[in-house]
Amino acid sequence: MIPKIKGITPLPDFCLRVVFDDGKSVVYDVKEDMAQIESYRDLRSIKGLFDQVQLDPSRTCVFWNNQIDLPSDTIYRYGRAV
């Protein structure tokens, strides 16, 4: 089953704090994605874009625009538990 996101908060230094329906809370560092995926570099170069992170209606993905999104299962698996 795909984990559903309950809440998301942008943090300094391109990290996200994400809380899931099952109570798990993680911090996900987006900088690694920015280094590997070209479209993610806009998060650094477009001032304020990172802070505009949104949760899709299915609650299984966060996104910034039509080109930059991040699935909840990736965040769940690779986020650092807090």
NUTORVEX-840905 format. One line per 10 residues: number of its first residue (from 1); for each residue x, y, z negated of N, C-alpha, C. Coordinates in Angstrom, 1 decimal, padded with zeros to 4 digits. Atoms other than C-alpha are relative to their C-alpha. Layout:
NUTORVEX-840905
NUM> X/Y/Z/X/Y/Z/X/Y/Z; ... $
//
This chain:
NUTORVEX-840905
1> 000.8/-001.2/000.0/000.0/000.0/000.0/000.9/001.3/000.0; -000.7/-001.3/-000.1/001.2/003.5/000.9/-000.2/000.8/-001.3; 000.2/-000.8/001.2/001.8/005.6/-002.3/-000.7/001.3/000.3; 000.7/-001.3/-000.2/-000.5/008.6/-002.6/000.6/001.1/-000.9; -000.6/-001.2/000.7/000.8/012.0/-003.7/-001.1/000.7/-000.8; 000.9/-000.7/000.9/-001.0/013.7/-006.6/000.4/001.5/000.1; -000.4/-001.4/000.1/001.1/016.9/-006.6/001.4/000.2/000.5; -001.4/-000.3/-000.5/004.2/018.5/-005.0/000.4/001.4/-000.3; -000.5/-001.3/000.4/006.3/021.4/-006.1/001.4/000.2/000.7; -001.3/-000.2/-000.5/009.2/022.9/-004.1/000.9/000.6/-001.2 $
11> -000.9/-000.4/001.0/012.3/023.4/-006.3/001.2/000.7/000.7; -001.2/-000.6/-000.6/015.6/025.3/-005.8/000.9/-001.0/000.6; -001.0/000.8/-000.7/018.3/023.9/-003.6/-000.6/-001.1/000.8; 000.7/000.9/-000.9/015.9/022.2/-001.2/-000.4/-001.4/-000.6; 000.5/001.2/000.7/014.5/019.6/-003.6/-001.5/000.2/-000.2; 001.4/000.0/000.3/010.9/018.6/-004.1/-000.3/-000.8/-001.2; 000.5/000.8/001.1/009.2/017.4/-007.3/-001.3/-000.5/000.4; 001.2/000.7/-000.5/006.6/014.9/-006.4/-000.6/-000.9/-001.1; 000.7/000.9/001.0/004.0/013.2/-008.7/-001.0/-000.8/000.8; 000.9/001.0/-000.7/002.2/010.1/-007.4/-001.2/-000.4/-000.9 $
21> 001.2/000.5/000.7/-001.2/008.7/-008.3/000.3/-001.0/-001.1; -000.3/001.0/001.1/000.4/005.9/-010.3/000.8/000.5/-001.1; -000.7/-000.6/001.1/002.1/008.4/-012.5/001.5/000.2/000.2; -001.4/-000.2/-000.2/005.6/008.1/-011.1/000.3/001.4/000.5; -000.4/-001.3/-000.3/007.4/011.4/-010.8/001.4/000.0/000.4; -001.4/000.0/-000.5/010.5/012.0/-008.7/000.4/001.4/000.5; -000.6/-001.2/-000.6/012.8/014.7/-007.4/000.6/-000.6/001.3; -000.5/000.5/-001.3/013.5/014.2/-003.7/000.9/001.1/000.6; -001.0/-001.0/-000.6/016.6/016.0/-002.2/-000.1/000.0/001.5; 000.3/-000.1/-001.4/015.7/017.2/001.3/001.3/000.3/000.8 $
31> -001.2/-000.4/-000.7/019.3/018.3/002.1/000.6/-001.2/000.8; -000.5/001.1/-000.8/020.3/014.8/003.3/-000.8/-000.1/001.3; 000.8/000.0/-001.2/017.4/014.9/005.8/000.4/001.1/000.9; -000.4/-001.2/-000.8/018.5/018.4/006.9/001.3/-000.3/000.7; -001.3/000.3/-000.6/022.0/017.0/007.6/-000.1/-001.0/001.2; 000.1/001.1/-001.0/020.7/014.1/009.8/-001.0/000.3/001.0; 001.2/-000.2/-000.9/017.5/015.4/011.5/000.0/001.5/000.4; -000.1/-001.4/-000.5/017.8/018.5/013.7/-001.1/000.9/-000.4; 001.1/-000.9/000.3/014.3/019.8/013.2/-000.1/000.4/-001.5; 000.0/-000.4/001.4/014.8/019.8/009.4/000.9/001.2/-000.3 $
41> -000.9/-001.1/000.2/017.5/022.4/009.8/-000.7/001.3/-000.1; 000.9/-001.2/000.1/014.7/025.0/010.2/-000.3/000.3/-001.4; 000.4/-000.2/001.4/014.0/024.5/006.5/001.1/001.0/-000.7; -001.1/-000.9/000.5/017.4/026.3/005.8/000.0/001.3/000.8; -000.2/-001.2/-000.8/017.4/028.7/008.7/-001.2/001.0/000.1; 001.2/-000.9/000.0/013.8/030.1/008.5/-000.3/000.3/-001.5; 000.1/-000.5/001.4/013.6/032.1/005.3/-001.5/-000.3/-000.5; 001.3/000.2/000.7/010.7/030.9/003.0/-000.7/-001.2/000.5; 000.7/001.1/-000.5/009.7/027.9/005.1/-000.1/-001.2/-001.0; 000.0/001.1/001.0/010.8/025.3/002.5/-001.1/000.1/-001.0 $
51> 001.0/-000.3/001.1/008.5/026.9/-000.1/-001.4/-000.2/000.5; 001.4/000.1/-000.6/005.5/026.5/002.3/-000.4/-001.5/000.2; 000.3/001.4/-000.1/005.5/022.7/001.9/-001.5/-000.3/-000.3; 001.4/000.3/000.1/002.0/021.2/002.2/-000.2/-001.5/-000.1; 000.4/001.4/000.1/000.3/017.9/001.5/-001.1/-000.2/001.0; 001.0/000.3/-001.0/-001.7/016.3/004.3/-001.2/-000.6/-000.7; 001.2/000.5/000.6/-005.3/015.3/003.7/000.0/-001.4/-000.5; 000.0/001.4/000.4/-004.5/011.6/003.4/000.9/-000.2/-001.3; -000.9/000.0/001.2/-002.0/012.5/000.6/001.1/-001.1/000.2; -001.1/000.9/-000.3/000.6/010.2/002.3/001.1/000.6/000.7 $
61> -001.1/-000.7/-000.7/002.8/012.8/003.8/000.0/001.5/-000.4; -000.2/-001.5/000.2/004.2/016.3/003.1/000.5/000.5/001.3; -000.4/-000.6/-001.2/004.8/018.7/005.9/000.3/001.5/-000.1; -000.3/-001.4/000.0/006.1/022.1/006.7/-000.6/000.7/001.3; 000.5/-000.5/-001.3/005.1/022.5/010.4/-000.3/-001.2/000.9; 000.2/001.1/-000.9/004.3/020.3/013.4/001.2/-000.9/000.3; -001.2/000.8/-000.3/007.9/019.1/013.7/000.7/-000.5/-001.3; -000.7/000.4/001.3/008.9/018.6/010.0/-001.0/-000.6/-000.9; 000.9/000.7/001.0/007.1/016.0/007.9/000.8/-001.1/-000.7; -000.7/001.0/000.9/008.1/013.5/005.2/-001.0/-000.9/-000.6 $
71> 001.0/000.9/000.5/006.2/010.3/004.5/000.1/-000.3/-001.5; 000.0/000.3/001.4/005.2/009.5/000.9/000.8/-001.2/-000.4; -000.8/001.2/000.3/006.8/006.1/001.0/001.5/000.2/-000.1; -001.4/-000.4/000.1/010.2/007.6/001.7/000.3/000.7/-001.3; -000.2/-000.7/001.2/009.9/010.0/-001.1/-000.1/-000.9/-001.3; 000.1/001.0/001.1/008.7/007.2/-003.5/001.2/-000.8/-000.1; -001.1/001.0/000.1/011.5/004.9/-002.6/001.4/000.7/-000.3; -001.3/-000.6/000.1/014.4/007.4/-002.4/000.1/001.2/-001.0; 000.0/-001.1/001.0/013.4/010.1/-004.9/000.6/-000.5/-001.3; -000.6/000.3/001.3/015.2/010.3/-008.2/-001.0/000.1/-001.1 $
81> 001.0/-000.1/001.1/012.9/009.4/-011.1/000.3/001.0/-001.0; -000.1/-001.0/001.0/012.3/012.1/-013.6/-001.0/-000.2/-001.1 $
//
